[in-house]
Amino acid sequence: MIRRPLFFRAGTFTFGGVLLLLMAGVGGPAVAQSDAAGSYPSRVIRIIVGFAAGGGNDIFARIVAQKLQEVVGQAVVIENKPGAGGRLAAEYVMRQPADGYTLLVAPSGAMSVAAAVYPHLPYHPTRTFTPLAMIANYPLILAVAANLPVKTVQELVALAKAKPDQSNYATTSPSFTITNELLKLKTGMPGVAITYKSSNEMLLSVISGQCLFTFGDGPPTMPLVRGGQVRALAVTGSVRSPEFPDVPSMAEAGLPDVNIYLWSGVFAPTGAPPAIIEKLEAALQKTIKSADVADKLKALAVTPGGGPAEDFARMIDEEIKTYSEIVKAANLTFPEE
């Protein structure tokens, strides 16, 4: 019996040697990624926030970072890169190495809302980024001045229709504008947008009578409601807010489609090794669901997140579709800063 040689010579190389080199080349990157994932994290993790220190998303990020570093056993630092409603931070993070060491904390306004209203947005929330976890979500509160003679959503709609020249609403960003416009679409009420720089200015314009109504977020609205300066008529969604137990939901007010919630979440640039993404998802779920983080978030009048990452990504894609439909129906345009 003739035995075939295991290696055939060709010049100074063997085909077997070439095969071994090719196998080493193919396996090299996979082994490197596996090693990187196995030792992750081995250095500081940066979380980029697109707003100045002290804002809502910055507070959320710092609450999460403090606990996350305990969970992963490595330092987690916050870097603020404010501008363009959080979009500049997203553009910065999308250009960073996809290695799990640079993450983004971003609000729905810079992600799902921006994807729906800015046709030239240079990133996509679920394609340019990997959604890792929702930190928290919260409804918006339909608010009017406490001295306005309306106590229900229906009474506000009737007043706006009776006095269309006085029907305007305060807003600060596309997120708030879309919510107000959705209310208009579902009720047929009139309303002209008046833009302000902050939620506080927005609410003060309602108190002073410059605007008839607005949708406000919880932290700045809550003390004004409790102080008797603002009346809350309803909260968006189908359930009442624990912070406003006596205020009906929009579903209870007969408007179940006014169901917009804002949120803040954690993202990574796409392309990171799956094992690192799995580690981050698990660490963030453990972090956000921990009692101390959940309690701190609830104290800010928000509902803690921490569910599966795939649910978060699916929700974002659904929101983009919903917001796009509202923008089209209301014929809205927004300047791209």
DRENLUMBA-328084 format. One record per atom (N, C-alpha, C): residue in one letter; x, y, z. Coordinates in steps of 0.02 Angstrom, whole numbers, plus 50000, padded with zeros to 5 digits. Layout:
N
AXYZ ...
//
This chain:
337
M500434994050000 M500005000050000 M500445006250000 I500275010849956 I500665017049951 I500345022249997 R500725024850042 R500465030050087 R500585036950056 R500065040850054 R500145047650029 R500505051850081 P500985055850061 P501335059950110 P500855065150140 L500945066550203 L500515071450236 L500625078450210 F501255080050190 F501415086750166 F501725086150097 F501495090150049 F501775090249982 F502205096449975 R502825095549953 R503275101149947 R503155105049882 A503205111549887 A503155115949829 A503675121349839 G504255120649808 G504795125349820 G505045124349891 T505105129649927 T505355129249995 T504785128750047 F504155128850023 F503585128550069 F503235121850063 T502865120050113 T502445114150109 T501715116450110 F501305112650075 F500595114250076 F500305113650147 G500575108750184 G500365108150253 G500545114150294 G501155116850282 G501365122850319 G500925128750303 V500765129450237 V500315134950217 V499645134150251 L499395127850252 L498755126650284 L498765128750358 L499305127050392 L499365128950462 L499375136450470 L499735139950425 L499755147250428 L499065150150417 L498695147450368 L498025149950354 L497565148850414 M497635142950444 M497215141550503 M497375146250560 A498005147750568 A498205152350621 A497945159350608 G497945161150543 G497705167850525 G496965168550537 V496585163150520 V495865163350529 V495685163450603 G496055159450641 G495885159050712 G496125164850753 G496615168650728 G496915174050767 G496425179150792 P496025182350747 P495555187450771 P495045184650820 A494805178550806 A494305175650851 A494595174550920 V495225172050922 V495545170950986 V495655177651022 A495855182750984 A495975189351013 A495335192151043 Q494775191451005 Q494135193951030 Q493925190151093 S494035183551092 S493855179551150 S494255181651211 D494915182851201 D495335185151256 D495105191851283 A494925196551236 A494705203151256 A494055202751296 A493605198451273 A492965197651308 A493065194451376 G493525189651380 G493635186151442 G493915190751496 S494325195451477 S494635199951526 S494235206451534 Y493695207251497 Y493305213551500 Y492915213951565 P492915219951597 P493305225951580 P493975225851617 S494485228051582 S495155228251612 S495405235351622 R494995240251604 R495175247251615 R494535251451622 V494625257951628 V494065262451642 V493545262251585 I492915262251604 I492355262851557 I492115270051558 R492055273051499 R491805279951495 R491065279851475 I490665283851507 I489965284951487 I489905292151465 I489715293151403 I489645299851373 I488925302151380 V488835308151405 V488165311151414 V488125317551372 G487595318251334 G487545323951288 G487245330151318 F487275330851383 F486995336651417 F487465338851473 A487385344951497 A487815347551549 A487685343851615 A488175344251659 A488105341251725 A487505344251762 G487135339951796 G486565342251835 G485895341251801 G485885339951736 G485265338651700 G485015331651713 G484405330251689 G484095323851703 G484515317851680 N484745318051617 N485125312351591 N485795311651626 D486095317251646 D486715316951683 D486605313751751 I486055315451784 I485895312451849 I485785304951841 F485395303051790 F485285295851778 F485955292251768 A486385295251726 A487025291951710 A487455291151772 R487465296151815 R487885295751875 R487615290651926 I486965290151931 I486665285051975 I486865278151951 V486805276951885 V486985270451857 V487735269151862 A488145274151846 A488875273151846 A489125271251915 Q488855274351967 Q489095272952035 Q488995265552054 K488425262852034 K488285255752050 K488625251152000 L488655253151936 L488935248851884 L489665247151899 Q490035252051925 Q490745250551938 Q490825245551995 E490345245252040 E490355239952091 E490225233152059 V489765233052011 V489565226751980 V490125223851937 V490455228251898 V490965225751850 V491665225851880 G491765229051937 G492415229051969 G492925233451933 Q492685238651900 Q493135243251864 Q492835250251868 A493255255351864 A493015262251869 A492575263951809 V492045267851822 V491595270351770 V491545277851778 V491725281551727 V491745288951733 V491255292051683 I491005297851702 I490525301551660 I490895307151624 E490775307951560 E491035313551522 E490445317151489 N490385323651501 N489845327651473 N490065330951408 K489685329751356 K489805332851291 K489145335651265 P488925341351294 P488265344051277 P488245347251208 G487635347351180 G487525350751117 G487005347251074 A486595351251039 A486105348750991 A485635343551022 G485415344751083 G484935340251115 G485195333251125 G485845332551135 G486135326051147 G486405322651084 R486285325651026 R486495322350963 R487245322750952 L487575328050977 L488295328550968 L488655322951006 A488405321151064 A488705315651102 A488625309051065 A488035308051035 A487915301950997 A488395301450937 E488495307050903 E488965307050846 E489675305750869 Y489845308150928 Y490525306850955 Y490605299450970 V490125296451004 V490185289451024 V490185284850964 M489805286450912 M489785282050854 M490465281450820 R490905286250832 R491575286150801 R492105282850847 Q491905280750906 Q492385277650953 Q492455270250939 P493015267250961 P493105259950951 P492535255950982 A492305250950947 A491765246650972 A492055241251016 D492295243251074 D492635238551119 D492325238151188 G491745241651197 G491405241451261 G491665246251313 Y492155250451295 Y492445255051344 Y492185262251336 T491795263451284 T491465269951276 T490725268751264 L490315270851312 L489595269951308 L489245276751304 L488625276651286 L488225282851279 L487605282251322 V487465287351361 V486805287951393 V486435293351356 A485865291451326 A485495296151283 A484755295751297 P484405301251287 P483675301351296 P483325299551231 S482675298251237 S482275296751178 S482305302451128 G482375308651152 G482395314351106 G482975314151057 A483545311551080 A484135311151036 A484155304750997 M483705300151012 M483725293550979 M483095292550937 S482565289750966 S481975288150926 S481635294350897 V481585299750936 V481275305850910 V481705308950855 A482355309450867 A482795312350817 A482785308450752 A482755301750757 A482735297650697 A482105298850656 A481565301050690 A480935302250656 A480885309250626 V481235314050655 V481125321050635 V481695324050595 Y482285321050597 Y482855323850561 Y483055319250504 P482885320950442 P483025316450385 P483765315350372 H484195319850395 H484915319150381 H485305317150444 L484975314150493 L485315311950553 L485865307050535 P486495308150557 P487045303850535 P487085297050569 Y486625295550613 Y486625289150648 Y485915286450654 H485865280050669 H485215276950682 H485255273550751 P484735274450792 P484775272050861 P484895264550868 T484635260450822 T484705253150830 T485145249950777 R485425253950732 R485885251250683 R486595253750693 T486665260150707 T487325262950723 T487525261050794 F487025260050837 F487145258350907 F486815251750925 T487075248750978 T486755242851009 T486415245251073 P485755245251076 P485415247051138 P485555241851192 L485785244051249 L485985239551303 L485455239051358 A485175244751378 A484685244751432 A484335251451437 M483695251251452 M483345257451470 M483475258751544 I483675264851560 I483785266651630 I483105268051664 A482705272251631 A482065274251661 A481615277051606 N480975277051620 N480495280451575 N479995284251618 Y479675288951587 Y479205293051626 Y478685296251579 P478075297051605 P477555300251565 P477645307751565 L477275311051523 L477245318351524 L476575320451554 I476565326351583 I475985328751619 I475665334551582 L475035333751563 L474675339351531 L474505344451585 A474795350451578 A474745355451632 A474455361951606 V474065365151650 V473795371851637 V473895376051700 A473795382451694 A473845386751753 A473305384851803 A473465385251867 A472985383251919 A472365387651919 N472425393851896 N471845398351896 N471445398051832 L471635393651786 L471245392851724 L470615388951741 P470025391151716 P469395387851734 P469265381251697 V469755376751696 V469665370151667 V469975364951715 K469625359351722 K469855354151768 K469935347351735 T469745346851671 T469815340551636 T470095341751566 V470325336451534 V470575337051466 V470025339451419 Q469415336751428 Q468865338651385 Q468705346151392 E468745348751452 E468615355951462 E469155360151429 L469785357851430 L470325361451396 L470205361451321 V470025355751294 V469895355251222 V469325360051202 A468795360151242 A468225364551227 A468435371851230 L468835373751279 L469065380651285 L469495382651225 A469945378151205 A470385379551149 A469985380451084 K469485376351075 K469065376951015 K468645383251017 A468425385351077 A468015391451083 A468435397751074 K469085397351092 K469515403251088 K470175401251052 P470125399750988 P470725397350952 P471295402350949 D471125408850952 D471655413950950 D472065414051015 Q471815410951068 Q472175410651131 Q472475403751145 S472395399251096 S472615392351107 S473325391451080 N473815391951124 N474505390251106 N474805385951161 Y475325382451144 Y475635378051193 Y476385379251196 A476665377851254 A477385378851265 A477755372251252 T478345372851222 T478755366951207 T479485368851211 T479915363951218 T480635365251219 T481005361251167 S480705355951140 S481055351451094 S480555347451054 P480785343951002 P480325339650963 P479945334651005 S480245332051059 S479895327151101 S479255330051129 F479285336151154 F478695339351182 F478215341651127 T478495344151073 T478075346351017 T477645340650990 I477965334850979 I477605329150953 I477025327150999 T477135327351064 T476605325451111 T476025330351107 N476165336751105 N475635341751099 N475255340951033 E475625339750979 E475315339050914 E474885332750910 L475095327450945 L474695321350948 L474035322750983 L474045326651037 L473425328451071 L472975332351023 K473255336850984 K472865340650936 K472555336050883 L472945331350858 L472705326750807 L472125322450833 K472155320450896 K471655315850923 K471025319450947 T471065326050957 T470485329750983 T470215334850933 G470615336850885 G470405342150839 G470475349050867 M470795349650925 M470885356250955 M471435360150920 P471405366850920 P471935370850891 P472515371650940 G473065374250916 G473635375450960 G474245377450920 V474565382950939 V475165385350906 V475755384450953 A476305381750927 A476885380450969 A477275386750984 I477455387751047 I477895393151069 I478495389651102 T479095390851075 T479685387151098 T480065390851152 Y480275387151203 Y480665389851258 Y481315385751266 K481765388251308 K482425385051314 K482445379451365 S481965379351412 S481985374351464 S481275372651487 S481215367051523 S480565365151550 S480315370251601 N480765373051640 N480565378151689 N480255384251654 E480575386651601 E480295392351564 E479625390551533 M479585384451509 M478965382051478 M478385382251527 L478505379851588 L477975379751638 L477815386751664 L478325390951669 L478195397851691 L477765401651640 S477845399951576 S477435403251525 S476695401351533 V476565395251557 V475875393051569 V475605396651631 I476005396951683 I475785400251744 I475615407651732 S476025410951691 S475925418051677 S475375419451626 G475125414151594 G474595415151544 G474835416351474 Q475495416151463 Q475755417051395 Q475575411151351 C475525405151381 C475315399251344 C474725396051381 L474285392851342 L473695389851372 L473845383251406 F474285379251376 F474425372651405 F475115370351383 T475325364851415 T475955361751395 T475965354651421 F476395350551393 F476565344051422 F477245344851456 G477265343851521 G477895344551558 G478155337851582 D478805337551596 D479095331551625 D479045332051701 G479105326251735 G478955325851805 G479335330351853 P480015330051852 P480395333851903 P480235341251907 P480185345051852 P480015352151860 P479275353451870 T478845348751848 T478125349851852 T477855348251922 M478115342951952 M477855340552016 M477835345852071 P478375349552083 P478335354552137 P477845360252123 L477745361852059 L477275367152042 L476555364852051 V476425358452038 V475755355652051 V475625355552126 R476115353152164 R476035352852237 R476005359752269 G476325364652236 G476305371452262 G475695375352241 G475255372252201 G474635375552182 G474695380652126 Q475255380652090 Q475335385452035 Q475115382451968 V475135375851963 V474965372451901 V474465366951917 R473985365951872 R473515360451879 R473685354951828 A473755348851852 A473875343251808 A473215340251787 L473085339851721 L472455337251696 L472485329851681 A473065327451659 A473145320351642 A473875318751632 V474045312351637 V474725310151620 V474665305651558 T475165305951515 T475145301951455 T475175294451472 G474855290451430 G474865283251440 G474215280551468 S474255274351490 S473645270851512 S473615269851588 V474135271651624 V474135270851697 V474305277451731 R474065278251790 R474215284251829 R474935284051855 S475205289951864 S475875290551891 S475855289951967 P476305286051998 P476325285752071 P476425292552104 E476765297052068 E476885303652095 E476275308152089 F475795306252046 F475175310152036 F474575305452040 P474465302352098 P473955297152103 P473245299552090 D473125306052098 D472445308752088 D472335311452017 V472855310951975 V472805313451907 V472665307651860 P472125308151820 P471955302651775 P472465301651719 S472495295651693 S472905294351634 S472535296851572 M472885297551517 M472565299551455 M472055294251432 A472185287951446 A471705282751429 A471055283851468 E471115285551533 E470525286951573 E470155293151549 A470535297751519 A470235303851492 A469925302751423 G469945296551399 G469645294951335 G470115295751275 L470775296451289 L471255297451235 L471835292451243 P471695285951234 P472215280851245 P472805281351197 D472705284551139 D473255285051090 D473765290351109 V473605294651156 V474105299451180 V474525295851232 N474985291851207 N475325286751247 N476075287551246 I476315293651241 I477035294851234 I477375295151302 Y477905291251307 Y478345291451366 Y479035293551342 L479385297351382 L480085298751369 L480515294051410 W481135293151389 W481565288351424 W482295290351416 S482715286951454 S483435287551449 S483725280551448 G484235279351406 G484505272651401 G485255272651388 V485545266651390 V486265265751380 V486375262151314 F486865264651275 F487005262051209 F487755260951201 A487935256351156 A488635255251136 A488675255751061 P489245257951034 P489335257850961 P489265250650935 T488965249750877 T488895243050850 T489585240150833 G489625233550834 G490245230150815 G490645227350873 A490435228750934 A490805225950992 A490715218350993 P491205214651017 P491135207351022 P490505205351060 P490135200451035 P489515198351068 P489605196751142 A490175193751159 A490285191851230 A490325198051274 I490615203451248 I490655209651287 I489955212851293 I489575212751238 I488895215351241 I488475211451292 E488545204851293 E488175200851341 E488375202651413 K489015203751424 K489245205751491 K488945212451511 L488955217251465 L488675223851480 L487935223551493 E487565219851452 E486845219251463 E486695216351531 A487045210951549 A486925207851614 A487105212451672 A487665216051665 A487885220651718 A487395226451727 L487145229051671 L486675234651674 L486005232451702 Q485765226551684 Q485145224151713 Q485215223451788 K485765220551811 K485875219751883 K485915226551917 T486245231351884 T486335238051912 T485665241651920 I485285241951866 I484665245951865 I484125242851909 K484135236151914 K483635232751955 K483815232452029 S484435234552046 S484625234452116 S484205239352156 A484085237752218 A483625241652259 A483845248952267 D484495250052277 D484715256952289 D484645261252227 V484805258452168 V484725262252106 V483985263452092 A483575258252099 A482855258952085 A482545264252130 D482735264352194 D482465269152241 D482665276352222 K483285277252201 K483515283852181 K483145286252118 L483015281752072 L482655283552011 L481925285252027 K481605281352069 K480915282652087 K480835289452121 A481345291352159 A481325297952193 A481335303652144 L481525302352081 L481525307452028 L480885307251987 A480385303652011 A479735303151978 A479775299751911 V480205294551907 V480265290551846 V480185283151864 T480035279151814 T479975271951823 T480625268551802 P480955264851847 P481575261551828 P481485256551771 G481995255951729 G481985251251673 G482335244851692 G482825242751649 G483215236951665 G482965230551635 G482495230851587 G482245224851555 G482715222251502 P482525217051464 P482945214151413 P483135219151358 A483745218851335 A483985223551285 A483595222951220 E483395216751201 E483025215951138 E482345219351141 D482035219551200 D481395223051208 D481505230551200 F482045233051227 F482205240151222 F482305242051149 A482685238051112 A482815239551041 A482165239251001 R481745234351015 R481115233750979 R480665239750992 M480645242051054 M480245247951071 M480485254051034 I481145254951028 I481415260750993 I481205260750920 D481245255050887 D481035254750817 D480295256150809 E479895253850856 E479175255250853 E479045262650864 E479415265750910 E479325272950922 E479505277050860 I480045275250827 I480245278950767 I479675278950716 K479365273250707 K478795272750660 K478215277050683 T478045276750747 T477495280650774 T477625288150767 Y478215290350787 Y478375297450784 Y478395299950711 S478635295850666 S478665297750595 S477955298850569 E477485294650591 E476795295450569 E476485301850596 I476645303550659 I476385309750689 I476665315750652 V477325315650640 V477645321250605 V477325322350536 K477195316850501 K476895317350435 K476175319850439 A475785317150486 A475085319150493 A475005326450513 A475455328750556 A475425335750581 A475805340550536 N476135337850484 N476525341950438 N477055346150475 L477435342650518 L477935346050560 L478615346050526 T478975351350535 T479675351650515 T480085354650573 F480695352250580 F481115354550633 F481795356650605 P482055362350624 P482715364350599 P483265359750625 E483725357850582 E484285353750602 E484855358250623 E484995358350688 E485495362950716 E486185361050694 
//
